[in-house]
Amino acid sequence: MNLEHTAYLSLGSNLGNRYLLLQQALLKLQDDRLKVTDASAIYENKAVGFDGADFLNACIAIQTTYNPLLLLQRIRTTEQELGRERSEISGYTSRTVDLDILYFDDMVVTMDELTIPHPRMTERNFVLKPLADIAPQYYHPVDHIDTRNLLQQCRDKSSLRKTGHILYPNRQALFGQLQFLAIEGNIGAGKSTLVNMIAKDFNAKMVLERFADNPFLPKFYDDQARYAFPLEMSFLADRYQQFTDDTSQFDLFKNFMISDYDIFKSLIFAKITLQKEEFALYKKVFNFMYNEVKKPDIYVYLYQNTTRLLANIKKRGRDYEKNISGNYLDKINRGYLDFIKINPLQNSLAIDLTNLDFVANTRDYEHILGLIETRLIEILSEGN
């Protein structure tokens, strides 16, 4: 039977988006045999031993059933996934991410490929300072001195700056930094399905569009020219009312809100369906309402090609959707992409689903979560 071990790791980066890489490293490390239980603050310091960009450094505590060598392999795999290239040339170099085992229980390990405790940790205040955040009384199994005193005795007095960045121990904690996530897409793109999956996995409040109750929708698909304006005005009024009600009421028992639409979709659809004069009038009303509604922290657009959209629409078998044309869906896709291009300040993320099936394939679902995760970390890094 495998026993659970406690280990402490150091994390560093001085290439690329350093905070993004540290957070990604923490999340990628975890699997069914490794769990991060604590994380220090993140500190910035000059490169030591070579000329290079400043580092961000942190330490984490983990619980694991890996033995030390298997943990080392897990670490090396994670570094490689994040672009770390180990050189055969001796000496220090810049790196996307650098992960080291500091302690593993109270073991003392001396091997060619691994030494525990880390042989140089007591000489580095950029290791001891973050370690003291999470393990101040943890005793070095060779020196028999706790971290707090090792830091006081350390001869390395180089400058450290505590940053405002926070390392989140798991994806749930990271996604909890969201207030509002919008999943958008064309008719039949799968946005409602994805919203349900994410809401279930991350304890989010769902804001779902109630489109099936609109009395003008079946009539619109039969006679677009006649029913376009009343349909779009009806949708706008319903969306504004629902959106305002749902997004203004936070659920204390949920981590964030997630919707399968953003109210801006009203303008996208209206531009396609309305005549020029109708659209001008519609836009005036829309702009007033849009300025009042809550904007998402991240706006995700799910792109599906027209062939798959038509297949999905046929599969769900809604009678009033049977006459939707491929040309109409193409125009909607272009409308969404134009919206993303002309709104650069919007935290947008376009995901191409052409070769993905996030319902049937767990890897595809994980891929989508990873893209959202990366965009969220980027946003958090911009705020510090």
Buried (B, 14 or more C-beta within 10 A) or exposed (E): EEEEBBBBBBBBBBBBBBBBBBBBBBBBBBEEBBBBEBBBBBBBBBBBEEEBEEBBBBBBBBEBBBBBEEBBEBBBEBBEEBEBEEEEEEEEBBBBBBBBBBBBEEBEBEEEEBBBBBEEBBBBBBBBBBBBBBBEEBBBBEEEBBBBBBBEEBEBEEEBEEBEBBBBBBBEBBBBBBBBBBBBBBBBBBBBBBBBBBBEEBBBBBBBBEBEEBEBBBBBBEEBEEBBBBBBBBBBEBBBEBBBEBBEEEEEEBBBBBBBBBBBBBBBBBBBBBEEEBBEEBBEBBEEBBEEBBBBBBBBBBBBBBEBBBEBBEEEEBEBBEEBEEEBBBBBBEBBBEBBEEEEEBBBBBBEBEEBEBEEEEEBBEEBBBBBBBBBBBBBBEEE
